[in-house]
Amino acid sequence: MAEEANKLTLRRLEAPIHKFIKVALPTDLDRLKKYHTNILKFQQSQQWDRLHQEHINASRTVQQLRANIREMEKLCARVRAEDAAALERLVKPVRDRARRATEDFLLLRAHPVPQPALTSPPADRSPVCVSDLEQTQSCLPEIPADECAYESWDNLEENLKELSDLITTFSQCVHSQQEKIDSIEDNVNTAAANVEDGTRSLGKAVGFNLAVLPVAGALLGGVIGGPLGLLAGFKVAGVAAALGGGALGYASGNVVQKHRRSHLELQMKQLTAPPTEPEPDADK
Protein backbone atom coordinates (compact mmCIF):
# COMPACT_ATOMS: atom_id res chain seq x y z
CA MET A 1 0.00 0.00 0.00
CA ALA A 2 2.88 2.40 0.79
CA GLU A 3 4.37 1.70 -2.65
CA GLU A 4 1.02 2.40 -4.33
CA ALA A 5 0.69 5.68 -2.40
CA ASN A 6 3.91 6.96 -3.97
CA LYS A 7 2.61 6.38 -7.51
CA LEU A 8 0.95 8.97 -9.72
CA THR A 9 -2.15 9.08 -11.86
CA LEU A 10 -1.84 8.47 -15.59
CA ARG A 11 -2.88 12.07 -16.25
CA ARG A 12 0.20 13.32 -14.39
CA LEU A 13 2.54 11.10 -16.44
CA GLU A 14 0.72 11.14 -19.77
CA ALA A 15 2.79 13.99 -21.27
CA PRO A 16 6.23 12.34 -20.82
CA ILE A 17 4.83 8.96 -21.89
CA HIS A 18 3.49 10.59 -25.06
CA LYS A 19 7.01 11.82 -25.89
CA PHE A 20 8.10 8.19 -26.10
CA ILE A 21 5.11 6.67 -27.88
CA LYS A 22 4.55 9.56 -30.32
CA VAL A 23 8.10 10.80 -31.00
CA ALA A 24 11.07 8.78 -29.72
CA LEU A 25 9.93 5.22 -30.40
CA PRO A 26 8.29 5.91 -33.80
CA THR A 27 11.48 7.69 -34.93
CA ASP A 28 13.59 4.67 -33.95
CA LEU A 29 11.16 2.27 -35.63
CA ASP A 30 11.09 4.28 -38.85
CA ARG A 31 14.88 4.27 -38.95
CA LEU A 32 14.94 0.54 -38.22
CA LYS A 33 12.50 -0.10 -41.05
CA LYS A 34 14.78 1.73 -43.47
CA TYR A 35 17.76 -0.39 -42.39
CA HIS A 36 15.65 -3.52 -42.73
CA THR A 37 14.82 -2.61 -46.32
CA ASN A 38 18.48 -1.88 -47.14
CA ILE A 39 19.67 -5.10 -45.51
CA LEU A 40 17.23 -7.13 -47.58
CA LYS A 41 18.37 -5.36 -50.73
CA PHE A 42 22.11 -5.70 -50.05
CA GLN A 43 21.85 -9.32 -48.96
CA GLN A 44 19.76 -10.21 -51.99
CA SER A 45 22.34 -8.60 -54.28
CA GLN A 46 25.20 -10.02 -52.16
CA GLN A 47 26.82 -6.63 -51.54
CA TRP A 48 28.51 -7.84 -48.35
CA ASP A 49 30.44 -4.66 -47.45
CA ARG A 50 27.36 -2.47 -47.66
CA LEU A 51 25.38 -5.16 -45.82
CA HIS A 52 27.96 -5.12 -43.04
CA GLN A 53 27.59 -1.35 -42.65
CA GLU A 54 23.80 -1.58 -42.48
CA HIS A 55 24.08 -4.28 -39.82
CA ILE A 56 26.12 -1.85 -37.71
CA ASN A 57 23.65 0.98 -38.27
CA ALA A 58 20.70 -1.26 -37.39
CA SER A 59 22.45 -2.47 -34.21
CA ARG A 60 22.89 1.11 -33.03
CA THR A 61 19.23 1.85 -33.67
CA VAL A 62 18.15 -1.31 -31.80
CA GLN A 63 20.26 -0.26 -28.82
CA GLN A 64 18.67 3.20 -28.87
CA LEU A 65 15.25 1.59 -29.09
CA ARG A 66 16.00 -0.59 -26.08
CA ALA A 67 17.14 2.44 -24.06
CA ASN A 68 13.96 4.35 -24.88
CA ILE A 69 11.74 1.38 -23.99
CA ARG A 70 13.51 1.03 -20.64
CA GLU A 71 12.90 4.69 -19.86
CA MET A 72 9.24 4.37 -20.84
CA GLU A 73 8.96 1.25 -18.68
CA LYS A 74 10.22 3.23 -15.68
CA LEU A 75 7.56 5.87 -16.30
CA CYS A 76 4.80 3.29 -16.68
CA ALA A 77 5.86 1.61 -13.43
CA ARG A 78 5.06 4.87 -11.61
CA VAL A 79 1.43 4.84 -12.82
CA ARG A 80 -1.19 3.80 -10.30
CA ALA A 81 -2.72 0.35 -10.70
CA GLU A 82 -6.19 1.83 -11.13
CA ASP A 83 -5.03 3.38 -14.45
CA ALA A 84 -3.54 0.13 -15.78
CA ALA A 85 -6.26 -0.44 -18.39
CA ALA A 86 -5.92 3.08 -19.80
CA LEU A 87 -2.13 2.75 -19.79
CA GLU A 88 -2.36 -0.51 -21.74
CA ARG A 89 -4.51 1.13 -24.42
CA LEU A 90 -2.02 3.99 -24.64
CA VAL A 91 1.18 1.97 -25.14
CA LYS A 92 -0.16 -1.10 -26.96
CA PRO A 93 0.05 0.28 -30.56
CA VAL A 94 3.72 1.28 -30.41
CA ARG A 95 4.63 -1.84 -28.41
CA ASP A 96 3.01 -4.11 -31.01
CA ARG A 97 4.76 -2.22 -33.79
CA ALA A 98 8.12 -2.72 -32.09
CA ARG A 99 7.40 -6.42 -31.65
CA ARG A 100 6.51 -6.86 -35.33
CA ALA A 101 9.64 -4.99 -36.44
CA THR A 102 11.80 -7.22 -34.25
CA GLU A 103 10.15 -10.41 -35.50
CA ASP A 104 10.56 -9.33 -39.14
CA PHE A 105 14.27 -8.67 -38.59
CA LEU A 106 14.82 -12.04 -36.92
CA LEU A 107 13.27 -13.78 -39.94
CA LEU A 108 16.20 -12.65 -42.05
CA ARG A 109 18.18 -15.70 -40.98
CA ALA A 110 15.21 -18.02 -40.45
CA HIS A 111 15.35 -19.58 -43.92
CA PRO A 112 18.66 -18.74 -45.64
CA VAL A 113 19.21 -20.44 -49.00
CA PRO A 114 22.84 -20.95 -50.12
CA GLN A 115 23.41 -19.55 -53.61
CA PRO A 116 26.52 -19.23 -55.80
CA ALA A 117 28.32 -15.93 -55.42
CA LEU A 118 27.71 -13.35 -58.12
CA THR A 119 30.50 -11.10 -59.30
CA SER A 120 27.94 -8.52 -60.39
CA PRO A 121 24.15 -8.35 -60.46
CA PRO A 122 22.58 -9.52 -63.74
CA ALA A 123 21.89 -6.73 -66.17
CA ASP A 124 18.27 -7.75 -66.62
CA ARG A 125 17.50 -7.66 -62.92
CA SER A 126 14.69 -5.29 -62.15
CA PRO A 127 14.99 -2.83 -59.22
CA VAL A 128 13.93 -4.34 -55.89
CA CYS A 129 11.02 -2.61 -54.19
CA VAL A 130 9.69 -3.04 -50.68
CA SER A 131 6.91 -5.46 -51.67
CA ASP A 132 9.43 -7.63 -53.56
CA LEU A 133 11.68 -7.62 -50.51
CA GLU A 134 8.88 -8.86 -48.28
CA GLN A 135 8.24 -11.75 -50.69
CA THR A 136 11.94 -12.73 -50.93
CA GLN A 137 12.74 -12.39 -47.22
CA SER A 138 12.46 -16.13 -46.62
CA CYS A 139 14.79 -17.10 -49.51
CA LEU A 140 17.78 -14.78 -49.11
CA PRO A 141 21.28 -16.00 -49.96
CA GLU A 142 23.34 -17.08 -46.97
CA ILE A 143 26.09 -14.70 -45.83
CA PRO A 144 29.54 -16.29 -46.32
CA ALA A 145 31.29 -17.03 -43.02
CA ASP A 146 34.45 -15.18 -44.07
CA GLU A 147 32.64 -11.89 -44.65
CA CYS A 148 32.48 -9.13 -42.04
CA ALA A 149 28.72 -9.04 -42.57
CA TYR A 150 28.51 -12.54 -41.06
CA GLU A 151 29.92 -11.38 -37.73
CA SER A 152 28.03 -8.09 -37.72
CA TRP A 153 24.77 -9.99 -38.27
CA ASP A 154 25.47 -12.13 -35.20
CA ASN A 155 25.84 -8.95 -33.15
CA LEU A 156 22.64 -7.48 -34.62
CA GLU A 157 20.74 -10.71 -33.99
CA GLU A 158 21.80 -10.74 -30.34
CA ASN A 159 20.63 -7.14 -29.91
CA LEU A 160 17.31 -7.98 -31.56
CA LYS A 161 16.73 -10.93 -29.21
CA GLU A 162 17.43 -8.72 -26.20
CA LEU A 163 14.99 -6.15 -27.58
CA SER A 164 12.34 -8.85 -28.04
CA ASP A 165 12.80 -9.99 -24.41
CA LEU A 166 12.55 -6.39 -23.22
CA ILE A 167 9.28 -5.85 -25.11
CA THR A 168 7.86 -9.04 -23.55
CA THR A 169 8.92 -7.93 -20.06
CA PHE A 170 7.38 -4.50 -20.59
CA SER A 171 4.10 -6.07 -21.70
CA GLN A 172 4.03 -8.30 -18.62
CA CYS A 173 4.69 -5.30 -16.39
CA VAL A 174 1.64 -3.46 -17.69
CA HIS A 175 -0.54 -6.58 -17.47
CA SER A 176 0.57 -7.26 -13.89
CA GLN A 177 -0.68 -3.80 -12.90
CA GLN A 178 -4.11 -4.64 -14.33
CA GLU A 179 -4.14 -7.99 -12.50
CA LYS A 180 -3.27 -6.16 -9.27
CA ILE A 181 -6.25 -3.80 -9.51
CA ASP A 182 -8.53 -6.72 -10.43
CA SER A 183 -7.35 -8.58 -7.31
CA ILE A 184 -8.02 -5.53 -5.12
CA GLU A 185 -11.56 -5.23 -6.50
CA ASP A 186 -12.21 -8.93 -5.85
CA ASN A 187 -10.99 -8.62 -2.26
CA VAL A 188 -13.20 -5.57 -1.66
CA ASN A 189 -16.25 -7.38 -3.04
CA THR A 190 -15.52 -10.47 -0.92
CA ALA A 191 -15.10 -8.37 2.23
CA ALA A 192 -18.37 -6.56 1.58
CA ALA A 193 -20.21 -9.87 1.13
CA ASN A 194 -18.70 -11.24 4.36
CA VAL A 195 -19.78 -8.14 6.28
CA GLU A 196 -23.30 -8.45 4.92
CA ASP A 197 -23.53 -12.15 5.87
CA GLY A 198 -22.13 -11.45 9.33
CA THR A 199 -24.63 -8.64 9.89
CA ARG A 200 -27.50 -10.88 8.82
CA SER A 201 -26.36 -13.71 11.15
CA LEU A 202 -25.97 -11.28 14.04
CA GLY A 203 -29.50 -10.02 13.50
CA LYS A 204 -30.89 -13.57 13.56
CA ALA A 205 -29.02 -14.46 16.76
CA VAL A 206 -30.14 -11.37 18.63
CA GLY A 207 -33.71 -11.83 17.38
CA PHE A 208 -33.76 -15.35 18.79
CA ASN A 209 -32.57 -14.09 22.17
CA LEU A 210 -35.33 -11.48 22.20
CA ALA A 211 -37.98 -14.10 21.48
CA VAL A 212 -37.02 -16.00 24.66
CA LEU A 213 -37.57 -12.99 26.93
CA PRO A 214 -41.43 -13.19 27.28
CA VAL A 215 -41.36 -16.95 27.98
CA ALA A 216 -38.58 -16.58 30.52
CA GLY A 217 -40.48 -13.76 32.17
CA ALA A 218 -43.63 -15.88 32.38
CA LEU A 219 -41.77 -18.81 33.96
CA LEU A 220 -40.02 -16.56 36.44
CA GLY A 221 -43.28 -14.86 37.40
CA GLY A 222 -44.95 -18.22 37.94
CA VAL A 223 -42.13 -19.54 40.09
CA ILE A 224 -42.08 -16.44 42.27
CA GLY A 225 -45.83 -15.75 42.47
CA GLY A 226 -46.99 -19.33 42.97
CA PRO A 227 -45.18 -20.14 46.26
CA LEU A 228 -46.27 -16.84 47.78
CA GLY A 229 -49.91 -17.89 47.56
CA LEU A 230 -49.28 -21.44 48.75
CA LEU A 231 -47.41 -20.24 51.81
CA ALA A 232 -50.51 -18.34 52.82
CA GLY A 233 -52.48 -21.65 52.85
CA PHE A 234 -54.82 -20.76 50.06
CA LYS A 235 -54.76 -23.23 47.18
CA VAL A 236 -56.99 -21.14 44.97
CA ALA A 237 -55.05 -18.05 45.86
CA GLY A 238 -51.82 -19.96 45.16
CA VAL A 239 -53.00 -20.95 41.70
CA ALA A 240 -54.21 -17.41 41.00
CA ALA A 241 -50.92 -15.99 42.20
CA ALA A 242 -49.01 -18.39 39.99
CA LEU A 243 -51.12 -17.43 36.99
CA GLY A 244 -50.91 -13.76 37.83
CA GLY A 245 -47.17 -13.96 38.30
CA GLY A 246 -46.80 -15.74 34.97
CA ALA A 247 -48.91 -13.10 33.18
CA LEU A 248 -46.99 -10.31 34.85
CA GLY A 249 -43.67 -11.93 33.94
CA TYR A 250 -44.79 -12.44 30.31
CA ALA A 251 -45.91 -8.80 30.05
CA SER A 252 -42.62 -7.60 31.55
CA GLY A 253 -40.72 -9.80 29.11
CA ASN A 254 -42.69 -8.26 26.23
CA VAL A 255 -41.76 -4.75 27.37
CA VAL A 256 -38.06 -5.65 27.60
CA GLN A 257 -38.26 -7.41 24.20
CA LYS A 258 -39.74 -4.34 22.50
CA HIS A 259 -37.15 -2.04 24.04
CA ARG A 260 -34.23 -4.24 23.02
CA ARG A 261 -35.67 -4.83 19.54
CA SER A 262 -35.93 -1.08 18.88
CA HIS A 263 -32.37 -0.63 20.15
CA LEU A 264 -31.18 -3.51 17.94
CA GLU A 265 -32.86 -2.06 14.84
CA LEU A 266 -31.18 1.27 15.49
CA GLN A 267 -27.77 -0.43 15.78
CA MET A 268 -28.35 -2.45 12.62
CA LYS A 269 -29.25 0.68 10.67
CA GLN A 270 -26.11 2.40 11.92
CA LEU A 271 -24.03 -0.66 11.02
CA THR A 272 -25.30 -0.95 7.46
CA ALA A 273 -25.63 2.79 6.71
CA PRO A 274 -23.04 4.38 4.36
CA PRO A 275 -20.45 6.64 5.98
CA THR A 276 -21.55 10.26 6.28
CA GLU A 277 -19.52 13.11 4.86
CA PRO A 278 -17.75 15.30 7.46
CA GLU A 279 -19.50 18.58 8.17
CA PRO A 280 -17.78 21.74 6.88
CA ASP A 281 -15.86 23.77 9.40
CA ALA A 282 -18.09 26.59 10.60
CA ASP A 283 -15.11 28.85 11.24
CA LYS A 284 -14.02 28.89 7.59
C-alpha positions in Angstrom: 0.0 0.0 0.0 2.9 2.4 0.8 4.4 1.7 -2.6 1.0 2.4 -4.3 0.7 5.7 -2.4 3.9 7.0 -4.0 2.6 6.4 -7.5 1.0 9.0 -9.7 -2.1 9.1 -11.9 -1.8 8.5 -15.6 -2.9 12.1 -16.3 0.2 13.3 -14.4 2.5 11.1 -16.4 0.7 11.1 -19.8 2.8 14.0 -21.3 6.2 12.3 -20.8 4.8 9.0 -21.9 3.5 10.6 -25.1 7.0 11.8 -25.9 8.1 8.2 -26.1 5.1 6.7 -27.9 4.5 9.6 -30.3 8.1 10.8 -31.0 11.1 8.8 -29.7 9.9 5.2 -30.4 8.3 5.9 -33.8 11.5 7.7 -34.9 13.6 4.7 -34.0 11.2 2.3 -35.6 11.1 4.3 -38.9 14.9 4.3 -39.0 14.9 0.5 -38.2 12.5 -0.1 -41.1 14.8 1.7 -43.5 17.8 -0.4 -42.4 15.7 -3.5 -42.7 14.8 -2.6 -46.3 18.5 -1.9 -47.1 19.7 -5.1 -45.5 17.2 -7.1 -47.6 18.4 -5.4 -50.7 22.1 -5.7 -50.1 21.9 -9.3 -49.0 19.8 -10.2 -52.0 22.3 -8.6 -54.3 25.2 -10.0 -52.2 26.8 -6.6 -51.5 28.5 -7.8 -48.4 30.4 -4.7 -47.5 27.4 -2.5 -47.7 25.4 -5.2 -45.8 28.0 -5.1 -43.0 27.6 -1.3 -42.6 23.8 -1.6 -42.5 24.1 -4.3 -39.8 26.1 -1.9 -37.7 23.7 1.0 -38.3 20.7 -1.3 -37.4 22.5 -2.5 -34.2 22.9 1.1 -33.0 19.2 1.8 -33.7 18.2 -1.3 -31.8 20.3 -0.3 -28.8 18.7 3.2 -28.9 15.2 1.6 -29.1 16.0 -0.6 -26.1 17.1 2.4 -24.1 14.0 4.3 -24.9 11.7 1.4 -24.0 13.5 1.0 -20.6 12.9 4.7 -19.9 9.2 4.4 -20.8 9.0 1.3 -18.7 10.2 3.2 -15.7 7.6 5.9 -16.3 4.8 3.3 -16.7 5.9 1.6 -13.4 5.1 4.9 -11.6 1.4 4.8 -12.8 -1.2 3.8 -10.3 -2.7 0.3 -10.7 -6.2 1.8 -11.1 -5.0 3.4 -14.4 -3.5 0.1 -15.8 -6.3 -0.4 -18.4 -5.9 3.1 -19.8 -2.1 2.7 -19.8 -2.4 -0.5 -21.7 -4.5 1.1 -24.4 -2.0 4.0 -24.6 1.2 2.0 -25.1 -0.2 -1.1 -27.0 0.0 0.3 -30.6 3.7 1.3 -30.4 4.6 -1.8 -28.4 3.0 -4.1 -31.0 4.8 -2.2 -33.8 8.1 -2.7 -32.1 7.4 -6.4 -31.7 6.5 -6.9 -35.3 9.6 -5.0 -36.4 11.8 -7.2 -34.2 10.2 -10.4 -35.5 10.6 -9.3 -39.1 14.3 -8.7 -38.6 14.8 -12.0 -36.9 13.3 -13.8 -39.9 16.2 -12.7 -42.1 18.2 -15.7 -41.0 15.2 -18.0 -40.4 15.4 -19.6 -43.9 18.7 -18.7 -45.6 19.2 -20.4 -49.0 22.8 -20.9 -50.1 23.4 -19.5 -53.6 26.5 -19.2 -55.8 28.3 -15.9 -55.4 27.7 -13.3 -58.1 30.5 -11.1 -59.3 27.9 -8.5 -60.4 24.2 -8.4 -60.5 22.6 -9.5 -63.7 21.9 -6.7 -66.2 18.3 -7.7 -66.6 17.5 -7.7 -62.9 14.7 -5.3 -62.1 15.0 -2.8 -59.2 13.9 -4.3 -55.9 11.0 -2.6 -54.2 9.7 -3.0 -50.7 6.9 -5.5 -51.7 9.4 -7.6 -53.6 11.7 -7.6 -50.5 8.9 -8.9 -48.3 8.2 -11.7 -50.7 11.9 -12.7 -50.9 12.7 -12.4 -47.2 12.5 -16.1 -46.6 14.8 -17.1 -49.5 17.8 -14.8 -49.1 21.3 -16.0 -50.0 23.3 -17.1 -47.0 26.1 -14.7 -45.8 29.5 -16.3 -46.3 31.3 -17.0 -43.0 34.5 -15.2 -44.1 32.6 -11.9 -44.7 32.5 -9.1 -42.0 28.7 -9.0 -42.6 28.5 -12.5 -41.1 29.9 -11.4 -37.7 28.0 -8.1 -37.7 24.8 -10.0 -38.3 25.5 -12.1 -35.2 25.8 -9.0 -33.2 22.6 -7.5 -34.6 20.7 -10.7 -34.0 21.8 -10.7 -30.3 20.6 -7.1 -29.9 17.3 -8.0 -31.6 16.7 -10.9 -29.2 17.4 -8.7 -26.2 15.0 -6.2 -27.6 12.3 -8.9 -28.0 12.8 -10.0 -24.4 12.5 -6.4 -23.2 9.3 -5.9 -25.1 7.9 -9.0 -23.6 8.9 -7.9 -20.1 7.4 -4.5 -20.6 4.1 -6.1 -21.7 4.0 -8.3 -18.6 4.7 -5.3 -16.4 1.6 -3.5 -17.7 -0.5 -6.6 -17.5 0.6 -7.3 -13.9 -0.7 -3.8 -12.9 -4.1 -4.6 -14.3 -4.1 -8.0 -12.5 -3.3 -6.2 -9.3 -6.2 -3.8 -9.5 -8.5 -6.7 -10.4 -7.4 -8.6 -7.3 -8.0 -5.5 -5.1 -11.6 -5.2 -6.5 -12.2 -8.9 -5.9 -11.0 -8.6 -2.3 -13.2 -5.6 -1.7 -16.3 -7.4 -3.0 -15.5 -10.5 -0.9 -15.1 -8.4 2.2 -18.4 -6.6 1.6 -20.2 -9.9 1.1 -18.7 -11.2 4.4 -19.8 -8.1 6.3 -23.3 -8.4 4.9 -23.5 -12.2 5.9 -22.1 -11.4 9.3 -24.6 -8.6 9.9 -27.5 -10.9 8.8 -26.4 -13.7 11.1 -26.0 -11.3 14.0 -29.5 -10.0 13.5 -30.9 -13.6 13.6 -29.0 -14.5 16.8 -30.1 -11.4 18.6 -33.7 -11.8 17.4 -33.8 -15.4 18.8 -32.6 -14.1 22.2 -35.3 -11.5 22.2 -38.0 -14.1 21.5 -37.0 -16.0 24.7 -37.6 -13.0 26.9 -41.4 -13.2 27.3 -41.4 -16.9 28.0 -38.6 -16.6 30.5 -40.5 -13.8 32.2 -43.6 -15.9 32.4 -41.8 -18.8 34.0 -40.0 -16.6 36.4 -43.3 -14.9 37.4 -45.0 -18.2 37.9 -42.1 -19.5 40.1 -42.1 -16.4 42.3 -45.8 -15.7 42.5 -47.0 -19.3 43.0 -45.2 -20.1 46.3 -46.3 -16.8 47.8 -49.9 -17.9 47.6 -49.3 -21.4 48.8 -47.4 -20.2 51.8 -50.5 -18.3 52.8 -52.5 -21.6 52.8 -54.8 -20.8 50.1 -54.8 -23.2 47.2 -57.0 -21.1 45.0 -55.1 -18.0 45.9 -51.8 -20.0 45.2 -53.0 -20.9 41.7 -54.2 -17.4 41.0 -50.9 -16.0 42.2 -49.0 -18.4 40.0 -51.1 -17.4 37.0 -50.9 -13.8 37.8 -47.2 -14.0 38.3 -46.8 -15.7 35.0 -48.9 -13.1 33.2 -47.0 -10.3 34.8 -43.7 -11.9 33.9 -44.8 -12.4 30.3 -45.9 -8.8 30.1 -42.6 -7.6 31.5 -40.7 -9.8 29.1 -42.7 -8.3 26.2 -41.8 -4.8 27.4 -38.1 -5.6 27.6 -38.3 -7.4 24.2 -39.7 -4.3 22.5 -37.2 -2.0 24.0 -34.2 -4.2 23.0 -35.7 -4.8 19.5 -35.9 -1.1 18.9 -32.4 -0.6 20.2 -31.2 -3.5 17.9 -32.9 -2.1 14.8 -31.2 1.3 15.5 -27.8 -0.4 15.8 -28.3 -2.5 12.6 -29.3 0.7 10.7 -26.1 2.4 11.9 -24.0 -0.7 11.0 -25.3 -0.9 7.5 -25.6 2.8 6.7 -23.0 4.4 4.4 -20.5 6.6 6.0 -21.5 10.3 6.3 -19.5 13.1 4.9 -17.7 15.3 7.5 -19.5 18.6 8.2 -17.8 21.7 6.9 -15.9 23.8 9.4 -18.1 26.6 10.6 -15.1 28.9 11.2 -14.0 28.9 7.6 
